[in-house]
Amino acid sequence: MSTDALFHMNMTNVMYIVAAILFIVGLKQLGSPATARNGNRMSSMAMLIAVLATVVGNDIMSWEWIIGGAIVGAAIGAFSARKVAMTEMPQLVAIFNGFGGAASAVIAAGELVRLIDNGADIAEDVSITIMASVIVGGVTLTGSFIAYGKLQGVVPTRPLLLPIRNVINVALLIGMIASTVWLVVDPSMTAFFIAGGIALALGILVVIPIGGADMPVVIALLNSYSGIAGAATGFVLGNNMLIIAGSLVGASGLILTRIMTKAMNRSLANVMLGGFGVEDGAAGSGEEETRPVTSIQPDDAATMLAYAQSVIFVPGYGLAVAQAQHQVRELADLLKEKGISVRYAIHPVAGRMPGHMNVLLAEANVPYDELKDLDEINGEFQRTDVAVVIGANDVTNPSARTDTSSPIYGMPILNVDQAQSVIMMKRGMSSGFAGVQNEMFFLDKTQMLFGDAKDSVEKITSEVKDL
């Protein structure tokens, strides 16, 4: 090896080490709302360094293609970051997961074509990692797009259960194993395409039976899959940076999946078997609700809040839909000026993806120290004068503790029912995403404030200013 080649190799490895350190530190900082933005910047810088190290240290293709691809990708990313609404962020994450899996599968396919065209002997471990990349990448691609469809409403959110789905899935798994053995024994593109086709079909069949209420868990799991596919591709190419980055994504995705399933008090196997979520807004019993509720107007809510000593806001998907985070922060600031204690209770599965509420409130510059997770805040509700629930349905439903027939039975919930008074902001009496009615609506301490959350909060703020 020449001196120049050795120098380039060493420089590439040094840049990979720097990128790996930035990835790890950035990932650690993503664990806290206070440092998440900086962690995101560090991780982005790490990826830029890794890409530059790869394209400079290897004679891959002409610079025109590399620069062109970077410009197109940056334009898509910038457009998505600015134009996609916060309520649609879970859909965007699902799409990005799918594209990540697809990229890994395409790179593995390209490497297989190169090896076959060159007539090279393909080692068994290389064949296996190529198949791992295409299989996991294919499942991630179609599974992510089905998850996107369920969140977007393009695909029905209810579980779609095929009569012989288990037989079909077993047959596909057998076909996948057979095609993998075929590629190891006699490498060919035919075996690769068969495995790829099976993986694409399996991704659809695995996600389609899962209800919409479980999509946050599915997104976290598919995010892990995209990392695993990337790590497998790293082994195919012998690229240490891709192995490290893919492993970090895969491991963090699995940890996040575990956190989500724990927050729902369900096992991953139970989620993947499907059958939990139902059509949005459908009552669990199928019967029209006739029990009376107590409703109030914004001026009444303003009086309750202005004369309270402590207030806890409980945000949910309704807050994201109404885009009322800035108005809520304005109201909270006004209450704090009056000497009232204000905090925010964040449930791990509030919204449509992990951290959805944290991102939403951070966008409105809500102080990080006021955001409290379930374990931190649950003991405080009984000492709280008013809890204001904005669109959070399933995560505040007391029936999760007592109703063994409920699909959310056993799920840890926010103890909103222990507050002295509760204001529930809702557009109507529709049930939560799990399809069950919230028993909180019918408690004596609960006051229902119907209407658009943004409009309601603005009216409350106006009234509080006059008190």
Phi, psi and chi 1 to 4 in degrees:
 res  aa     phi    psi   chi1   chi2   chi3   chi4
   1 MET       -  132.6 -178.0  179.6  -67.1      -
   2 SER   -70.8  164.9   65.6      -      -      -
   3 THR   -63.7  -41.9  -56.3      -      -      -
   4 ASP   -63.1  -42.6  -73.3  -15.6      -      -
   5 ALA   -64.4  -40.7      -      -      -      -
   6 LEU   -65.2  -39.3 -176.9   60.3      -      -
   7 PHE   -62.8  -46.2  173.6   77.1      -      -
   8 HIS   -62.1  -39.6  -80.6  100.2      -      -
   9 MET   -64.4  -43.5 -174.9 -178.8   69.2      -
  10 ASN   -65.7  -41.4  -70.5  -24.5      -      -
  11 MET   -63.8  -40.6  -75.0  -58.6  -62.1      -
  12 THR   -61.4  -43.7  -61.3      -      -      -
  13 ASN   -65.9  -37.6  -72.1  -28.8      -      -
  14 VAL   -63.6  -44.3  168.7      -      -      -
  15 MET   -64.1  -37.0  -67.0  176.5   72.7      -
  16 TYR   -63.9  -40.2  -80.4  167.5      -      -
  17 ILE   -64.2  -44.3  -68.5  171.9      -      -
  18 VAL   -60.6  -44.8  171.8      -      -      -
  19 ALA   -62.2  -42.1      -      -      -      -
  20 ALA   -62.3  -41.1      -      -      -      -
  21 ILE   -63.5  -44.7  -67.4  172.3      -      -
  22 LEU   -62.8  -39.5  -71.1  174.7      -      -
  23 PHE   -60.0  -47.4  -87.5  131.1      -      -
  24 ILE   -66.4  -46.3  -65.8  170.0      -      -
  25 VAL   -65.5  -41.4  175.2      -      -      -
  26 GLY   -62.2  -41.4      -      -      -      -
  27 LEU   -63.8  -39.2 -173.9   61.1      -      -
  28 LYS   -62.6  -41.3  172.5   63.2  175.5  176.3
  29 GLN   -71.8  -21.6  -68.2 -165.4  -26.5      -
  30 LEU   -68.7  -12.5  -72.7  174.6      -      -
  31 GLY   -76.3   -7.1      -      -      -      -
  32 SER  -131.3  135.4  168.7      -      -      -
  33 PRO   -58.3  -31.0  -23.5   33.5      -      -
  34 ALA   -68.6  -27.8      -      -      -      -
  35 THR  -116.1    3.1   57.7      -      -      -
  36 ALA   -62.0  -40.9      -      -      -      -
  37 ARG   -63.0  -44.1  -71.4 -177.1  178.5  179.6
  38 ASN   -66.0  -37.1 -169.8   51.0      -      -
  39 GLY   -62.9  -38.5      -      -      -      -
  40 ASN   -64.7  -41.2 -165.2   37.5      -      -
  41 ARG   -64.5  -41.8  -64.8 -171.6 -170.7  101.8
  42 MET   -64.6  -41.4  -67.3 -176.2   68.9      -
  43 SER   -66.1  -38.2  -61.4      -      -      -
  44 SER   -64.0  -43.2  -60.7      -      -      -
  45 MET   -62.4  -39.0 -179.1   60.3   66.7      -
  46 ALA   -61.2  -42.3      -      -      -      -
  47 MET   -66.2  -39.3 -178.9   56.3   71.7      -
  48 LEU   -61.7  -45.0  177.0   60.8      -      -
  49 ILE   -62.1  -42.4  -66.9  172.3      -      -
  50 ALA   -63.4  -42.0      -      -      -      -
  51 VAL   -65.9  -45.4  171.1      -      -      -
  52 LEU   -61.7  -42.1  -71.5  175.3      -      -
  53 ALA   -61.8  -37.8      -      -      -      -
  54 THR   -71.1  -47.7  -59.1      -      -      -
  55 VAL   -74.7  -29.5  -61.5      -      -      -
  56 VAL   -78.9  -38.2  171.5      -      -      -
  57 GLY   -83.0   -6.6      -      -      -      -
  58 ASN  -134.3  140.4  -61.3  -85.0      -      -
  59 ASP   -84.5   82.4 -175.1   17.2      -      -
  60 ILE   -88.6  -57.6  -59.7  175.6      -      -
  61 MET  -158.7  179.3   60.7  174.7   65.6      -
  62 SER   -67.7  150.7   64.7      -      -      -
  63 TRP   -63.1  -26.4  -80.3   97.0      -      -
  64 GLU   -59.8  -43.6  -69.6   81.7    0.0      -
  65 TRP   -66.9  -40.8  -76.5  100.1      -      -
  66 ILE   -65.7  -48.7  -65.1  171.1      -      -
  67 ILE   -64.9  -41.3  -65.4  173.5      -      -
  68 GLY   -60.8  -44.7      -      -      -      -
  69 GLY   -64.0  -39.0      -      -      -      -
  70 ALA   -65.1  -40.2      -      -      -      -
  71 ILE   -65.4  -45.3  -68.2  173.4      -      -
  72 VAL   -62.7  -45.8  171.6      -      -      -
  73 GLY   -63.5  -42.3      -      -      -      -
  74 ALA   -64.8  -37.7      -      -      -      -
  75 ALA   -64.9  -44.0      -      -      -      -
  76 ILE   -63.4  -43.1  -65.9  173.0      -      -
  77 GLY   -64.0  -43.7      -      -      -      -
  78 ALA   -65.4  -41.4      -      -      -      -
  79 PHE   -63.5  -44.6  175.9   82.7      -      -
  80 SER   -63.4  -42.3  -58.7      -      -      -
  81 ALA   -64.4  -33.9      -      -      -      -
  82 ARG   -91.8  -31.5  -67.8 -174.6  175.3  -85.9
  83 LYS  -101.0  -25.8  -63.8  -62.1 -178.4 -178.7
  84 VAL   -76.1  126.0  174.9      -      -      -
  85 ALA   -67.1  153.8      -      -      -      -
  86 MET   -60.0  -32.7 -172.9   57.7   63.0      -
  87 THR   -67.3  -20.7   51.2      -      -      -
  88 GLU  -102.2    6.5  -63.4  177.6  -10.3      -
  89 MET   -61.2  -38.5 -161.3   56.4   63.5      -
  90 PRO   -59.5  -39.1  -25.5   35.4      -      -
  91 GLN   -62.8  -40.7  -68.6   92.7  -54.2      -
  92 LEU   -64.9  -42.0 -177.5   64.1      -      -
  93 VAL   -61.3  -41.5  172.5      -      -      -
  94 ALA   -60.9  -43.4      -      -      -      -
  95 ILE   -63.7  -44.4  -69.5  175.3      -      -
  96 PHE   -62.1  -38.5  -77.9  171.9      -      -
  97 ASN   -58.4  -45.5  -74.0  -16.2      -      -
  98 GLY   -62.1  -43.9      -      -      -      -
  99 PHE   -66.1  -34.4  -75.8  156.2      -      -
 100 GLY   -63.9  -43.0      -      -      -      -
 101 GLY   -64.6  -40.3      -      -      -      -
 102 ALA   -64.0  -40.9      -      -      -      -
 103 ALA   -60.8  -42.5      -      -      -      -
 104 SER   -63.0  -42.8  -61.8      -      -      -
 105 ALA   -65.0  -41.0      -      -      -      -
 106 VAL   -65.6  -41.6  169.1      -      -      -
 107 ILE   -63.8  -41.9  -67.5  171.6      -      -
 108 ALA   -62.5  -40.2      -      -      -      -
 109 ALA   -63.4  -42.5      -      -      -      -
 110 GLY   -61.8  -40.4      -      -      -      -
 111 GLU   -66.7  -38.5 -178.1   65.6    8.3      -
 112 LEU   -64.6  -42.7 -179.7   60.7      -      -
 113 VAL   -60.9  -43.6  169.6      -      -      -
 114 ARG   -61.5  -44.3 -174.0 -173.8   70.0   80.7
 115 LEU   -65.7  -41.5  -68.4  172.8      -      -
 116 ILE   -67.9  -43.1  -68.4  177.1      -      -
 117 ASP   -63.6  -33.9  -72.0  -13.3      -      -
 118 ASN   -82.2   -4.3  -68.5  -20.7      -      -
 119 GLY    67.9   23.5      -      -      -      -
 120 ALA   -78.2  149.9      -      -      -      -
 121 ASP   -75.0  123.9  -68.5  -29.2      -      -
 122 ILE   -95.7  117.8  -55.9  176.6      -      -
 123 ALA   -64.8  154.0      -      -      -      -
 124 GLU   -61.8  -39.9  -67.3 -179.1   -2.5      -
 125 ASP   -66.4  -33.1   59.5  -24.9      -      -
 126 VAL   -68.0  -42.9  174.3      -      -      -
 127 SER   -60.6  -43.1  -63.0      -      -      -
 128 ILE   -66.0  -43.6  -67.8  172.7      -      -
 129 THR   -68.9  -32.6   51.0      -      -      -
 130 ILE   -62.1  -45.6  -73.7  174.6      -      -
 131 MET   -67.1  -37.0  -67.3  -58.6  -82.8      -
 132 ALA   -61.9  -40.7      -      -      -      -
 133 SER   -65.0  -46.1 -178.4      -      -      -
 134 VAL   -71.9  -36.1   69.4      -      -      -
 135 ILE   -67.9  -52.3  -70.3  170.3      -      -
 136 VAL   -66.6  -40.3  178.9      -      -      -
 137 GLY   -64.1  -40.7      -      -      -      -
 138 GLY   -66.1  -43.3      -      -      -      -
 139 VAL   -61.4  -42.1  169.7      -      -      -
 140 THR   -63.4  -40.8  -55.7      -      -      -
 141 LEU   -61.4  -59.6  173.4   62.0      -      -
 142 THR   -72.6  -35.3   52.4      -      -      -
 143 GLY   -62.6  -39.8      -      -      -      -
 144 SER   -67.5  -37.5  -64.9      -      -      -
 145 PHE   -72.7  -30.7  -86.6   83.6      -      -
 146 ILE   -67.9  -40.9  -67.2  -62.3      -      -
 147 ALA   -60.7  -42.4      -      -      -      -
 148 TYR   -58.9  -45.0  163.1   83.7      -      -
 149 GLY   -62.2  -38.7      -      -      -      -
 150 LYS   -68.7  -40.3  -76.9  179.2  174.7  -78.4
 151 LEU   -69.6  -35.1  -68.8  169.4      -      -
 152 GLN   -82.5  -15.3 -169.8   67.9   16.9      -
 153 GLY    89.1    4.7      -      -      -      -
 154 VAL   -73.2  -37.7  178.2      -      -      -
 155 VAL  -106.7  137.4  178.1      -      -      -
 156 PRO   -53.5  136.0  -26.0   34.7      -      -
 157 THR   -74.3  -19.3   58.8      -      -      -
 158 ARG   -70.1  154.8   69.3  178.7 -176.4  -83.0
 159 PRO   -63.4  129.3  -19.9   32.2      -      -
 160 LEU  -103.1  103.6  -60.0  177.0      -      -
 161 LEU  -102.6  111.9  -53.2  176.5      -      -
 162 LEU   -74.9  142.8  -61.8  176.7      -      -
 163 PRO   -58.6  -38.6  -22.6   33.0      -      -
 164 ILE  -117.6   36.1   55.7  171.3      -      -
 165 ARG   -61.6  -36.2   63.2 -173.7 -176.6  -77.9
 166 ASN   -66.5  -39.3  -66.9  -29.2      -      -
 167 VAL   -64.5  -43.8  175.6      -      -      -
 168 ILE   -63.0  -44.4  -64.5  173.7      -      -
 169 ASN   -63.2  -41.6  -70.7  -19.2      -      -
 170 VAL   -63.7  -43.0  169.4      -      -      -
 171 ALA   -61.4  -40.7      -      -      -      -
 172 LEU   -66.7  -39.3  -70.5  175.9      -      -
 173 LEU   -63.9  -41.0  -74.9  173.4      -      -
 174 ILE   -63.4  -42.9  -67.1  173.8      -      -
 175 GLY   -63.0  -36.7      -      -      -      -
 176 MET   -67.3  -42.7 -168.9  176.7  -66.6      -
 177 ILE   -64.6  -42.6  -65.4  171.6      -      -
 178 ALA   -62.9  -42.9      -      -      -      -
 179 SER   -67.2  -33.2   60.0      -      -      -
 180 THR   -66.6  -44.1  -59.1      -      -      -
 181 VAL   -61.8  -40.0  173.0      -      -      -
 182 TRP   -59.1  -46.3  179.7    2.7      -      -
 183 LEU   -66.1  -36.4 -174.8   69.9      -      -
 184 VAL   -68.1  -41.7  172.1      -      -      -
 185 VAL   -76.0  -44.8  174.7      -      -      -
 186 ASP  -139.9   85.7 -178.8   21.8      -      -
 187 PRO   -55.2  127.1  -24.2   34.4      -      -
 188 SER  -158.7  156.1   69.7      -      -      -
 189 MET   -70.5  -24.0  -68.4  -54.8  -61.9      -
 190 THR   -61.7  -47.8  -58.2      -      -      -
 191 ALA   -62.6  -38.2      -      -      -      -
 192 PHE   -63.2  -46.7 -179.8   89.2      -      -
 193 PHE   -67.2  -34.4  -74.8  129.4      -      -
 194 ILE   -63.5  -46.7  -69.6  174.5      -      -
 195 ALA   -63.1  -40.2      -      -      -      -
 196 GLY   -63.1  -44.0      -      -      -      -
 197 GLY   -63.1  -41.4      -      -      -      -
 198 ILE   -63.8  -41.1  -68.6  174.4      -      -
 199 ALA   -63.2  -41.3      -      -      -      -
 200 LEU   -63.1  -42.0  -66.8  174.0      -      -
 201 ALA   -67.3  -39.1      -      -      -      -
 202 LEU   -66.9  -36.6 -162.7   59.2      -      -
 203 GLY   -59.2  -40.3      -      -      -      -
 204 ILE   -67.9  -46.9  -64.0  172.8      -      -
 205 LEU   -70.3  -25.0  -66.5  174.5      -      -
 206 VAL   -77.7  -38.0  165.7      -      -      -
 207 VAL   -90.2  -31.9  177.5      -      -      -
 208 ILE   -60.3  -30.8 -155.2   75.5      -      -
 209 PRO   -80.5   -2.7   -7.8   25.0      -      -
 210 ILE   -91.8  132.3  -57.5  174.5      -      -
 211 GLY   -71.7  160.2      -      -      -      -
 212 GLY   -59.8  -31.3      -      -      -      -
 213 ALA   -64.7  -21.1      -      -      -      -
 214 ASP   -95.6    2.8  -75.4  -30.5      -      -
 215 MET   -60.4  -34.1  -77.4  -55.8  110.6      -
 216 PRO   -57.7  -39.5  -27.4   36.1      -      -
 217 VAL   -68.4  -41.8  178.4      -      -      -
 218 VAL   -62.8  -41.9  173.8      -      -      -
 219 ILE   -61.7  -43.2  -70.7  175.0      -      -
 220 ALA   -62.8  -40.8      -      -      -      -
 221 LEU   -68.3  -42.1 -175.5   61.7      -      -
 222 LEU   -67.9  -30.2  -69.7  172.2      -      -
 223 ASN   -61.8  -40.9  177.7 -106.3      -      -
 224 SER   -63.7  -42.1  175.4      -      -      -
 225 TYR   -58.5  -41.9  -74.8  177.8      -      -
 226 SER   -62.7  -36.2   68.3      -      -      -
 227 GLY   -67.8  -41.1      -      -      -      -
 228 ILE   -63.5  -41.7  -66.8  170.8      -      -
 229 ALA   -61.8  -40.7      -      -      -      -
 230 GLY   -64.3  -41.6      -      -      -      -
 231 ALA   -64.6  -40.7      -      -      -      -
 232 ALA   -61.7  -40.8      -      -      -      -
 233 THR   -64.7  -35.1  -55.9      -      -      -
 234 GLY   -60.3  -39.3      -      -      -      -
 235 PHE   -66.9  -37.1  -79.2  107.6      -      -
 236 VAL   -60.9  -44.8  171.7      -      -      -
 237 LEU   -87.0  -11.5  -59.0  176.9      -      -
 238 GLY    69.7   32.1      -      -      -      -
 239 ASN  -103.4  109.7 -172.7  -64.7      -      -
 240 ASN   -65.0  -36.1  -67.3  -28.9      -      -
 241 MET   -64.4  -41.0 -171.5   67.3 -105.3      -
 242 LEU   -66.7  -35.4 -163.5   52.7      -      -
 243 ILE   -64.9  -44.8  -65.6  171.9      -      -
 244 ILE   -65.1  -50.0  -67.4  171.5      -      -
 245 ALA   -62.7  -44.0      -      -      -      -
 246 GLY   -63.2  -39.5      -      -      -      -
 247 SER   -66.3  -39.0  -61.3      -      -      -
 248 LEU   -63.0  -44.5  -72.1  172.3      -      -
 249 VAL   -65.1  -44.0  174.3      -      -      -
 250 GLY   -62.6  -45.5      -      -      -      -
 251 ALA   -68.4  -45.1      -      -      -      -
 252 SER   -65.3  -35.6   59.7      -      -      -
 253 GLY   -64.4  -40.2      -      -      -      -
 254 LEU   -66.4  -40.6  -73.9  175.1      -      -
 255 ILE   -63.2  -43.7  -67.7  170.7      -      -
 256 LEU   -63.8  -39.5 -176.4   57.6      -      -
 257 THR   -60.3  -41.8  -57.4      -      -      -
 258 ARG   -63.7  -42.2  171.1   56.5 -176.3  156.8
 259 ILE   -61.5  -41.4  -67.8  172.5      -      -
 260 MET   -66.6  -46.2  -61.6  -67.5  -71.7      -
 261 THR   -65.6  -35.4   53.2      -      -      -
 262 LYS   -65.0  -40.2 -176.9  179.2  179.1 -178.7
 263 ALA   -65.6  -23.9      -      -      -      -
 264 MET   -99.1   -1.0  -61.0  169.2   70.5      -
 265 ASN    56.5   43.4 -166.6   38.1      -      -
 266 ARG  -137.6  154.4  -58.4  173.6   64.7 -143.3
 267 SER   -85.1  158.6   66.5      -      -      -
 268 LEU   -63.2  -37.3 -179.4   58.5      -      -
 269 ALA   -61.9  -39.3      -      -      -      -
 270 ASN   -63.9  -39.3 -178.0 -107.1      -      -
 271 VAL   -65.7  -46.7  170.6      -      -      -
 272 MET   -71.1  -19.7  -61.4  -51.4  -68.6      -
 273 LEU   -74.7  -17.5  -72.4  174.4      -      -
 274 GLY    78.3 -178.1      -      -      -      -
 275 GLY    95.0   11.0      -      -      -      -
 276 PHE   -94.7  -59.3  176.9   58.1      -      -
 277 GLY   -71.5  151.4      -      -      -      -
 278 VAL  -130.0 -176.0  -63.9      -      -      -
 279 GLU   -57.8  138.5  -78.0  -75.6    3.8      -
 280 ASP   -57.9  128.2 -143.3   -5.8      -      -
 281 GLY    85.6    0.8      -      -      -      -
 282 ALA   -85.5  132.9      -      -      -      -
 283 ALA   -71.6  144.0      -      -      -      -
 284 GLY   -61.9  -35.8      -      -      -      -
 285 SER   -90.4  -12.3   63.5      -      -      -
 286 GLY    78.3    3.8      -      -      -      -
 287 GLU  -104.1  146.9  -61.4  177.6   -1.4      -
 288 GLU   -71.1  134.9 -177.1  178.5   -7.4      -
 289 GLU   -76.3  127.9 -174.9   57.3   62.7      -
 290 THR  -120.4   -4.5   58.0      -      -      -
 291 ARG   -67.5  143.1  -73.2  177.8  -70.9  175.5
 292 PRO   -75.8  151.5   28.4  -34.9      -      -
 293 VAL  -129.6  162.0  -62.5      -      -      -
 294 THR  -100.4  119.8  -57.1      -      -      -
 295 SER  -109.2  152.4   61.9      -      -      -
 296 ILE  -133.2  170.5   58.3  172.1      -      -
 297 GLN  -106.4  164.5  -62.4  -59.2  -45.8      -
 298 PRO   -55.5  -35.4  -28.7   36.2      -      -
 299 ASP   -67.1  -34.8   55.8  -17.9      -      -
 300 ASP   -67.0  -42.2  -59.8  -42.9      -      -
 301 ALA   -63.4  -38.6      -      -      -      -
 302 ALA   -62.4  -40.7      -      -      -      -
 303 THR   -63.3  -44.2  -58.0      -      -      -
 304 MET   -58.9  -44.1  -68.9  174.6   63.1      -
 305 LEU   -73.0  -40.4  -67.0  171.8      -      -
 306 ALA   -65.9  -28.3      -      -      -      -
 307 TYR  -105.0   13.4  -68.1   99.8      -      -
 308 ALA   -87.0  161.9      -      -      -      -
 309 GLN  -102.2  -26.7  -68.9 -175.2  -25.1      -
 310 SER  -143.6  138.9   60.2      -      -      -
 311 VAL  -134.7  137.1  173.3      -      -      -
 312 ILE  -121.1  122.4  -64.9  178.1      -      -
 313 PHE   -89.6  134.9  -71.3   99.0      -      -
 314 VAL  -118.8   95.9 -176.9      -      -      -
 315 PRO   -82.1  149.4   30.7  -33.8      -      -
 316 GLY  -145.0 -165.3      -      -      -      -
 317 TYR   -61.8  -29.9 -172.3   64.1      -      -
 318 GLY   -60.3  -33.7      -      -      -      -
 319 LEU   -65.0  -41.5  177.3   70.4      -      -
 320 ALA   -66.5  -41.7      -      -      -      -
 321 VAL   -62.8  -43.0  171.1      -      -      -
 322 ALA   -78.8  -12.9      -      -      -      -
 323 GLN    53.4   47.6  -72.6  -69.7  -75.2      -
 324 ALA  -101.1   12.8      -      -      -      -
 325 GLN   -63.0  -37.2   62.7  -90.5   27.0      -
 326 HIS   -68.9  -38.4  -65.1  -77.6      -      -
 327 GLN   -67.9  -38.3  -73.4   70.1   26.1      -
 328 VAL   -64.4  -42.4  170.3      -      -      -
 329 ARG   -63.4  -38.9 -166.0 -144.1   65.4 -147.7
 330 GLU   -62.4  -42.8 -178.4 -177.2   -1.9      -
 331 LEU   -63.9  -42.5  173.9   58.5      -      -
 332 ALA   -62.3  -42.5      -      -      -      -
 333 ASP   -61.5  -39.1  -70.3  -15.5      -      -
 334 LEU   -65.1  -40.7 -172.5   59.6      -      -
 335 LEU   -66.5  -38.5  -65.2  176.1      -      -
 336 LYS   -66.0  -32.7  -74.1 -172.3  -72.9 -175.1
 337 GLU   -63.4  -25.9  -70.6  176.0    4.5      -
 338 LYS   -88.6    5.7  -67.1  179.0  175.7  -68.7
 339 GLY    85.0   15.8      -      -      -      -
 340 ILE   -91.5  134.9  -59.5  169.9      -      -
 341 SER   -74.0  129.6  169.8      -      -      -
 342 VAL  -127.6  131.2  174.5      -      -      -
 343 ARG  -140.7  167.0  -73.3  160.6  -64.7  177.0
 344 TYR  -123.7  129.2  -61.1   80.0      -      -
 345 ALA   -97.5  118.1      -      -      -      -
 346 ILE  -111.5  114.8  -49.4  -63.0      -      -
 347 HIS   -86.7  142.2 -166.4  -77.8      -      -
 348 PRO   -57.5  -29.8  -24.7   33.6      -      -
 349 VAL  -111.7   20.6  -65.2      -      -      -
 350 ALA   -69.5  137.8      -      -      -      -
 351 GLY    89.3 -152.5      -      -      -      -
 352 ARG  -119.8    5.2  -67.9  -65.9 -176.5  -90.6
 353 MET  -160.4  159.3   62.9  179.3  -87.7      -
 354 PRO   -59.1  131.4  -23.0   32.7      -      -
 355 GLY    77.7    9.4      -      -      -      -
 356 HIS   -58.0  -46.8 -162.0  174.1      -      -
 357 MET   -70.6  -36.2  -65.0  -60.3  103.6      -
 358 ASN   -60.8  -44.9  -60.9   75.0      -      -
 359 VAL   -65.0  -41.5  173.6      -      -      -
 360 LEU   -61.7  -45.8 -161.7   69.5      -      -
 361 LEU   -74.2  -32.3  -65.3  171.3      -      -
 362 ALA   -63.7  -33.4      -      -      -      -
 363 GLU   -61.2  -30.7 -175.8 -176.8  -85.7      -
 364 ALA   -93.1   10.1      -      -      -      -
 365 ASN    60.5   36.0  -65.7  -42.5      -      -
 366 VAL   -70.0  130.7  172.1      -      -      -
 367 PRO   -55.7  134.1  -25.9   35.2      -      -
 368 TYR   -61.7  -33.5  -62.0  125.9      -      -
 369 ASP   -71.6   -9.3   59.7   -8.9      -      -
 370 GLU   -90.5  -11.0  -66.6  178.5    5.7      -
 371 LEU   -86.4  117.8  -54.8 -179.4      -      -
 372 LYS  -119.4  132.7  -53.2  -64.5 -178.0 -179.7
 373 ASP   -80.1  177.4   62.0   26.9      -      -
 374 LEU   -56.4  -45.9 -176.5  143.6      -      -
 375 ASP   -66.9  -34.7  -67.7  -28.1      -      -
 376 GLU   -72.8  -37.0  -70.3 -179.4  -72.5      -
 377 ILE   -98.4  -21.8 -159.6   67.5      -      -
 378 ASN   -59.6  -35.2 -104.4   -5.3      -      -
 379 GLY   -75.0   -8.2      -      -      -      -
 380 GLU   -94.1  -16.0  -61.6  -61.7  -41.1      -
 381 PHE   -62.0  -37.7  -81.2  104.9      -      -
 382 GLN   -68.2  -15.1   57.8 -172.2  -18.9      -
 383 ARG  -105.8   17.1  -66.5 -175.5  -71.2  -87.2
 384 THR  -107.9  136.2  -61.8      -      -      -
 385 ASP   -74.7  -47.2  -65.5  -39.0      -      -
 386 VAL  -136.4  129.1 -176.5      -      -      -
 387 ALA  -107.5  126.5      -      -      -      -
 388 VAL  -108.6  110.9 -176.8      -      -      -
 389 VAL   -99.2  122.7 -178.3      -      -      -
 390 ILE  -117.2   87.6  -49.8  174.9      -      -
 391 GLY    81.4   -0.3      -      -      -      -
 392 ALA   -85.2  110.6      -      -      -      -
 393 ASN  -104.3  -71.5 -132.4  -33.6      -      -
 394 ASP   -62.2  -34.6  -62.8  -32.8      -      -
 395 VAL   -78.6   -1.6  -61.5      -      -      -
 396 THR  -120.8    8.0   62.3      -      -      -
 397 ASN   -80.7  113.1 -166.1  -19.9      -      -
 398 PRO   -62.7  -20.3  -18.2   30.8      -      -
 399 SER   -65.5  -15.5   64.9      -      -      -
 400 ALA   -63.9  -20.9      -      -      -      -
 401 ARG   -88.5  -30.2  -57.9 -166.1 -160.8  102.7
 402 THR  -119.9  -29.3   57.2      -      -      -
 403 ASP   -90.8  100.5 -174.1    0.4      -      -
 404 THR   -67.7  -17.2   56.9      -      -      -
 405 SER   -87.2   -8.8   64.3      -      -      -
 406 SER   -75.8  140.9  173.2      -      -      -
 407 PRO   -66.7  -15.1   21.5  -32.3      -      -
 408 ILE  -103.6   11.6   61.9  171.7      -      -
 409 TYR   -57.8  131.9  175.0   70.4      -      -
 410 GLY    89.6  -10.5      -      -      -      -
 411 MET   -71.4  128.0 -177.5  178.3   82.9      -
 412 PRO   -60.7  129.9  -22.6   33.7      -      -
 413 ILE  -121.8  166.5   62.8  167.9      -      -
 414 LEU   -77.6  134.0  -66.9  165.2      -      -
 415 ASN   -80.3   52.0  -64.4  -25.9      -      -
 416 VAL   -61.7  -33.5  175.2      -      -      -
 417 ASP   -67.1   -8.8   58.3  -35.9      -      -
 418 GLN   -91.1   -7.2  -64.8  179.5    6.1      -
 419 ALA   -70.0  159.7      -      -      -      -
 420 GLN   -65.5  -40.5  -59.2  -57.1  -50.8      -
 421 SER  -141.3  152.0  -61.6      -      -      -
 422 VAL  -131.7  131.8  179.3      -      -      -
 423 ILE  -110.7  119.1  -61.7  173.8      -      -
 424 MET  -105.4  115.4  -60.4  -77.8  -64.5      -
 425 MET   -93.5  117.9  -66.9 -171.6 -176.0      -
 426 LYS  -144.3  152.8  -70.4  -84.3  -67.2  179.9
 427 ARG   -76.2  -31.9  -71.5 -179.4  178.9  -88.1
 428 GLY  -163.5 -162.5      -      -      -      -
 429 MET   -96.8   22.3  -69.6  -66.9  -66.8      -
 430 SER   -64.5  153.5   60.7      -      -      -
 431 SER   -80.5  174.1   59.0      -      -      -
 432 GLY   -76.3 -177.5      -      -      -      -
 433 PHE   -66.5  -22.7 -153.9   42.8      -      -
 434 ALA   -80.2   -5.7      -      -      -      -
 435 GLY    85.2   17.5      -      -      -      -
 436 VAL  -121.4  145.7  -67.7      -      -      -
 437 GLN   -73.4  143.3 -169.5   61.1  -85.4      -
 438 ASN   -84.7  115.4 -168.5  -14.0      -      -
 439 GLU   -66.0  -15.4  -65.4  -59.0  -47.4      -
 440 MET   -60.2  -31.2  178.5   71.3   65.8      -
 441 PHE   -57.5  -29.6  -62.3  168.3      -      -
 442 PHE  -104.1    6.9  -47.5  104.0      -      -
 443 LEU   -76.5  150.8  -61.1 -178.5      -      -
 444 ASP   -62.6  -31.5  -67.2  -23.1      -      -
 445 LYS   -81.2   -6.9   64.6  174.8   63.5  178.2
 446 THR   -92.3  130.3  -58.1      -      -      -
 447 GLN  -113.1  123.0  -44.5  -69.2  -43.0      -
 448 MET   -91.4  124.5  -57.5  -65.3  -63.7      -
 449 LEU  -112.0  100.7  179.0   54.8      -      -
 450 PHE   -85.7  144.9  -66.0  110.0      -      -
 451 GLY   133.4  178.5      -      -      -      -
 452 ASP   -66.0  130.6  177.0   75.5      -      -
 453 ALA   -61.3  -41.1      -      -      -      -
 454 LYS   -62.1  -46.2 -175.7  175.7 -177.8  179.3
 455 ASP   -64.8  -42.3 -178.8   60.9      -      -
 456 SER   -64.0  -43.6  -64.0      -      -      -
 457 VAL   -66.3  -39.5  174.2      -      -      -
 458 GLU   -60.8  -42.2  -73.7  177.7  -16.0      -
 459 LYS   -66.6  -40.0  -69.3  178.6  179.3  177.5
 460 ILE   -62.9  -44.7  -68.3  173.4      -      -
 461 THR   -59.1  -43.9  -58.2      -      -      -
 462 SER   -60.8  -41.2  177.5      -      -      -
 463 GLU   -69.9  -39.0  -66.0  -72.5  -16.4      -
 464 VAL   -63.5  -37.5  170.1      -      -      -
 465 LYS   -59.6  -29.5  -71.1  178.4 -180.0  178.1
 466 ASP   -87.8   -7.0  -63.8  -27.2      -      -
 467 LEU   -91.1      -  -66.7  174.7      -      -
